[in-house]
Amino acid sequence: VLDLCCGNGALSTSFFQDIKGYLGVDFSEYLISIAKDNFEDNNNLFLVQDVVIFTKKCKNPLAFDKALCYGAFSYFNDGNAKSLLKSLYSRFVNIDKVFIGNLPYRDLVDEFYKTPKLKLKYIDDPQSSIGIWRSKSEFRKLANDCGWEARFSRMPKDFYASHYRYDVTLFR
């Protein structure tokens, strides 16, 4: 499993018993140091690197058959998002499924931002606290332009932000 934007690795540990190997990649030296100190072993590794650069320069892309990016994809501007998805599709050919979770749903932005001024200021800003809000049709087009098919799902109702977030799974 390739975990893009893995953070401190705490969520990743739930996968370890069910997989043969894991690589978590994140640009934060601090978060990766926590992951390494607490969760790294011979089969589960963590790497400090920008994930867009990693997908372009990975020396062994055929080693992975699944990928995920949870809670971070909305912080990629359109250019980086497209570059990441294209690299995953063209270089990581054994990956048949990519899970991208916890995306802010543009069609439900009014559930979060109650004032139009704030909504207009932050909805398309990858550096805002929530990142870019993409509609499912926008995300589908992004995925399709990179070779992927997209299937959407709602987040579990007991998740605190489920009323304005969704998940997507990409397939070849």
C-alpha positions in Angstrom: 0.0 0.0 0.0 1.2 3.5 -0.9 -0.2 6.1 1.6 0.2 9.6 0.2 0.2 12.4 2.8 0.3 9.8 5.6 1.0 12.4 8.3 2.1 10.8 11.6 1.1 7.3 10.5 -1.4 6.7 13.3 -4.3 6.0 10.9 -2.1 3.8 8.8 -1.5 1.3 11.5 -5.0 -0.2 11.1 -3.9 -1.5 7.7 -0.7 -3.3 8.9 -2.2 -6.6 9.8 -3.9 -7.0 6.4 -1.1 -6.1 4.0 2.3 -7.3 3.0 4.0 -3.9 2.9 3.3 -0.3 3.4 5.0 3.0 2.5 3.8 6.3 3.9 5.0 9.5 2.3 4.5 13.0 3.6 6.5 16.3 3.2 6.4 17.0 7.0 9.7 16.0 8.6 8.1 16.3 12.0 5.1 14.1 11.3 7.3 11.4 9.6 9.6 11.4 12.6 6.6 10.6 14.8 5.6 7.8 12.4 9.1 6.4 12.3 9.4 6.5 16.1 6.1 4.8 16.7 5.1 2.7 13.8 8.0 1.9 11.4 9.3 -1.7 11.1 10.7 -3.9 8.3 7.5 -4.0 6.4 6.0 -0.6 7.2 8.2 2.3 6.2 7.8 6.1 6.2 9.5 8.6 3.9 9.8 12.4 4.0 9.1 13.7 0.5 6.5 15.8 -1.4 4.1 13.2 -2.8 3.8 14.8 -6.2 7.6 14.5 -6.6 7.6 11.0 -5.1 5.1 9.7 -7.7 7.2 11.2 -10.5 10.6 9.9 -9.2 9.8 6.6 -7.3 12.4 4.0 -8.3 10.1 1.1 -7.8 6.5 2.1 -8.7 5.6 -1.5 -9.6 5.9 -2.5 -6.0 2.5 -1.0 -5.1 -0.9 -2.4 -5.9 -3.1 -0.1 -3.8 -2.9 3.6 -2.9 -4.7 6.1 -0.7 -4.7 9.7 0.2 -6.9 10.5 3.2 -7.8 14.0 4.3 -5.2 15.8 2.2 -6.2 15.8 -1.4 -8.2 19.0 -1.1 -4.9 20.9 -0.4 -3.6 20.1 -3.9 -4.2 22.8 -6.4 -5.6 21.6 -9.7 -2.1 21.3 -11.4 -0.6 19.2 -8.6 -3.8 17.1 -8.3 -3.7 16.3 -12.0 0.1 15.7 -11.9 -0.3 13.3 -9.0 -3.2 11.3 -10.5 -1.5 11.1 -13.9 1.7 9.8 -12.3 -0.2 7.3 -10.3 -2.0 6.1 -13.5 1.0 6.0 -15.8 3.9 4.9 -13.6 2.2 2.8 -10.8 0.6 0.4 -13.3 0.0 -2.3 -10.7 -2.2 0.0 -8.6 -5.8 -0.8 -9.7 -7.5 1.1 -6.9 -6.9 4.5 -5.2 -8.9 5.6 -2.2 -9.2 9.4 -1.7 -11.0 10.2 1.4 -12.5 13.1 3.3 -13.1 15.5 0.5 -15.1 18.7 0.9 -18.2 18.6 -1.3 -18.6 21.8 -3.3 -22.4 21.2 -3.7 -22.7 21.3 0.1 -20.5 24.3 0.8 -23.4 26.2 2.4 -23.5 23.5 5.1 -20.2 24.8 6.3 -19.8 28.5 5.2 -22.8 30.5 6.3 -21.6 33.8 4.8 -21.1 34.2 1.1 -18.1 36.4 1.6 -16.2 33.6 3.4 -17.4 31.0 0.9 -16.1 33.0 -2.1 -12.8 33.7 -0.3 -12.0 30.1 0.6 -13.8 27.6 -1.6 -11.0 27.5 -4.3 -8.1 28.1 -2.0 -5.8 25.0 -1.5 -4.1 26.9 1.4 -7.4 27.5 3.3 -8.1 25.4 6.4 -10.2 23.0 4.4 -8.6 23.3 1.0 -10.4 23.3 -2.4 -14.0 22.2 -2.5 -14.6 20.1 -5.6 -18.0 18.9 -6.8 -18.3 15.2 -7.8 -18.6 16.2 -11.5 -15.4 18.3 -11.2 -13.6 15.4 -9.5 -14.9 12.9 -12.0 -13.5 15.1 -14.9 -10.2 15.4 -13.1 -10.0 11.6 -12.6 -11.1 10.8 -16.2 -8.6 13.3 -17.6 -5.9 11.3 -15.9 -7.2 7.9 -17.0 -9.2 6.9 -13.9 -12.8 6.0 -13.3 -14.3 7.5 -10.2 -16.9 6.0 -7.8 -18.2 8.2 -5.0 -19.4 7.4 -1.5 -20.7 9.4 1.4 -18.8 9.4 4.6 -20.2 7.4 7.5 -23.0 9.4 9.2 -21.3 9.3 12.6 -18.3 11.1 11.2 -18.4 14.7 12.5 -18.1 16.3 9.0 -20.1 13.8 7.0 -22.8 16.3 6.1 -20.4 18.2 3.8 -17.7 15.6 2.8 -17.4 12.6 0.6 -14.9 9.8 -0.4 -13.9 8.6 -3.9 -12.4 5.4 -5.1 -10.5 5.5 -8.4 -10.3 2.4 -10.7 -8.4 1.7 -13.9 
